Amino acid sequence: MVKINPNVKKLLYIIGFILLIWFCSYDLDWSSLSYFSWGSFASILKSMMSPEWSFFYNGSGEDVLSLMIMTVCIAFVGTAIGTVLCLPFVLLSSKNLWKKNKLIPRIGKFILDALRSFPELVYAIIFIRVVGPGPFAGVLAIGVHQIGMLGKLFTEEMEKMDEVPVEACHAVGANGLQTLFYARIPQLLPIYTSLILNHFEIGVRSASTLGLVGAGGIGAMLIFAIQGRRWGRISIVLLTIIVTVFLLDMLTGYIRKKLR
C-alpha cells in the first residue's frame, strides 16, 4: 500500500475543496453584481435606523409584539407535537432495539428521511390547503418537519448509547420494556431535552417565515412591509425577532446548563 506524504494529502484536500467551490459556483449568474449600488444599500440601512416604535404594540392584536408571541407559540406547540410523534419512529429506527431484524430500522429511517426532506414552507403551503390559512397550519408544518429532524437525532443518540446498563437489566431478568424505562430513558433524557430545546429555537426562526405563505405569525407583517418598502416597520420586526431569539437562546442555555 502506497503511503502519501501528509503535506501532499493536505494539498490534495485544499485543491479538492477549491474545485468543489468552483464546480458549485460555475453556473451562478455573477452579472447581477453589476446592479449592486452601495448608495442604495446605505440609504436602506439609514431608513432602517428609525424603527416604527409606535407599531411595536398598539393593542390591536396585529402589532409586532402580539404577532411575535403568536410566532413563539406556533414554534412551541409544533415542537411539542413533533417531539411526541417522533418517539414511535425512534423505537422503529434504532438498530440496537431490532438486532434480529434489519428491515424495520431501515423502514423507520426512510420515513424520517422523507419527513425532513421538505422545508417547513412546503408543509405550510400543503396544510394551508388542508386546514386553511392561519397559525394551525404553521403548527402542523413545524410539527411534521420536527418529527423527521428530532426523530433522526433521537435515533442516533439511541444507537450510540452505553449498552452496559441495558445488559445489567437483562442480567437480572428485565424485559425490553423495563430496560427501556429503567436503563435507556434515564440515560438519554438529558440529551433529548437539550435537542428539543435547540429545535424549539430553530422552530421560532422557522415560524417567523411561515407567515409569508399565510401560516400565521410575524412573517406576513414582514413580507407586507418589504413589499411596501416600509423600512421603519421592517426594522422593528427584525429587531423584535433578533431580541426574541437572543432571549430564548439565553433561556434554553440556562435550562441546558441545569440539566448537565
N, C-alpha and C positions, 0 to 999 in steps of 0.2 A: 504493500500500500504506500503510495507516494504522499509524503508529508509536505504540506505547504507552509512556507515561512509565515509567521504571524503577521508581519508587516505587510506582506503581499496579500494575505487574507483580508486585512483591514482595507487595503487599497481597492480590492475587488468589491468589497461591500460598499465603499463610497461610490465607486463607478456604477455599481448596480443601482444604488439609490438615486444617483443623478439621472441615469437612464430612465428610471421609473417616473421621476418628476417630469422629464421631457416627454415621455410617452403619454402621461395623463394630461399634460397641458398642450399637446400638439394641436388638437382640434379646437382649442378655445379661440374665440374671436377677440384678439387684443386690440383691434382697431377702435373699440368703444372707449379706450383710454383717451382718444383724441377729443372726446366731448367733455372730458372732466375739466371743471373750472374751479380753481381754488377760490375765486371770488364768490361764486355761488355757494360753495361749501362753507366759507366763512360767514356769509350772510345768513345761512340756515342756522349755524351754531349761535350767531348773535341773537337771532329771533328766539331760539330755544333757551336763552339765558333769562328770559322773562316768563316764567310759568304762570298759567292762569290759576292762581291760588283760590280764587272765588269758586272755581269749578271742582275743587277738591271735595267739598261737602256742602250741599245745599238742601238736604232733607228730601230730595225728590225721589230717592232710590235709584236714580240714574247717574249719580255723581261718581267720581273716581273712587272714593272710599267704599261706598256701597258695592260697586262692581268688583273691587279688589277683594272684598270679603267674600263675595259670591265665588270668585275665582279660586280662593283658598279652599272654600267649602267643596267645590267641584273636585279639586285635586284630592282632598281628604277622603271624601266618600268613594271616589273612583279607586284610590289606592286601597281603601279598606275592602272593597269588592274584589279587586284583583288579588289581594293577599289571601282572602278566604277561598276563592275559587281556584287558585293555583295549587293549593295543597293536594287535592286528589291527583293532579298531574305530576306533582313531585313524587308521590308514592308510586306512580306508574313508571316514571322515568329513571328512577335511581337504580343503577345496576346492582348495587350491593343488597338491594331488597329482593332482587329476582335473579339470584345466582344460577338457578337451574333453567331459566327461561330468558334468552337474549332478545326475543322478538318484542316482548311487551315494553321494555325500556326504549327500544328504537321507535316504536309507535308513539309512546308518550313524548319523546324528544321531538319527533316530527311534528306533532300537534303544537308543541310550544314554539318550534321554529316558525310554523305557519302563522301563529297568532302574533308574533312580534315582527313579522316581515313587513307589515304595513304600519305607517306612522299614524299617530292619533288623528291627524286631519282627515285621512282617508276614512277611518272608522267614524269620525264625526259626521262626514257627508252621508255615509250609509245610514247611520242611526237617525239623522235628521229626516231622512225619507221614511223611516220606520215609525218613530215616535214624535216627529215634528220638531221644529226648532226650539231651542231653549236649553237650560242647564242640564236637564236629564240626559239629553243626547251627549253632552260633554262628559257627564259622569260615566255613561256606558262606554264611550270611546276610550277614556283613560283606563277604565276598569279592564276592558278586554285586552288592551295593549299591555297593561301591567301583569296580567296573567302570564303572558309569554315571557316578559322580562324577569319578573320575580321568580317564576317557575324555573327558568334556566339557572339563575343564580342559586336558588334554594337547592336544586338538584346537584349542582356542582359541590356545594358545601356538604350535602348528604353523602356524596360518593367519596369525598376525601376525609371524612371524619374519622376519629380514632375508634377502631372496632374492638379495642380491649374491653371497655365496659359492657359492650354487647355480648361478647364471648363469656364474660363473667356472669351475666344474667342467664345466658343459656346453660351455663355450668350448674346453676342451682335450680334448673327446671323451668325457667320463664319461657313463655311462648312469644311469638312475634309481636303481638300487640303490647304485651307487657314490656318487652325490650324497647319498643318504640316510645312508650311514655316514661320509662324509668332510666333509659340509657341514652337514647338518641335525642329526644326533645330537650332535656336539660342541658345537653352539650351544645346543641345548635341554637337554642333560643336567643342568646345574646347576639350571635352573628345575624340571625334572621331579623331581629329587631333593628339592628343597625342598617341592614339592607332596606328594610321597609321605610325607615326614616329618610334614607338617602333618596329613595324613589318617590317619596312624598314631595321632597324638594323639587325633583325633576318634574313631577306632576304639576306643581304650581307653575313652573315655567311653560309647560305644555298647555295648561289650561288658559294661560294668558294669550295664546294664539288661537284657541278654538273658536273664540267669538268672531274671528274673521269669516267663518263659514256659517255663523248663526247658532253656535252651540253654547251660548251663554258666556258670561264672564266679561272681562275688561277688553278683550280683543276687538269686539265690534266698535267700541268707542275709539280705539286706536286707529282702526282702518278708516273710519269716517273722518277722523281728524287729519289723517295723512292725505286722504282724497281732497279735503277742503283746504289743504296747506295751512292748517291752524297750528303753527309751530309751538305756540304757548301751551295749547292743550296737549299736544304730543309730549311736550316737556314734562308736564305734571303727571301724565300717565306713566311715562318711562321712569320718572323719579320715584313714583309710588311703587312700581314693580321692583326697582332696584332695592329700595329700603325694605320692602316685604321679604324679598329673597334673602337679604342680609340678616334680618331679624330671625327668619326661620332657620337659617344656617347656624346662627348662634344658639337658638333653642335646641335644635336637633343635635348639635355638637355637645351641648351640656348634657343632654339625655344619654348620648352615646358614652360620654366620659363616666357617667354614673353606672353604666351597665358593665364597665370593664372590671 
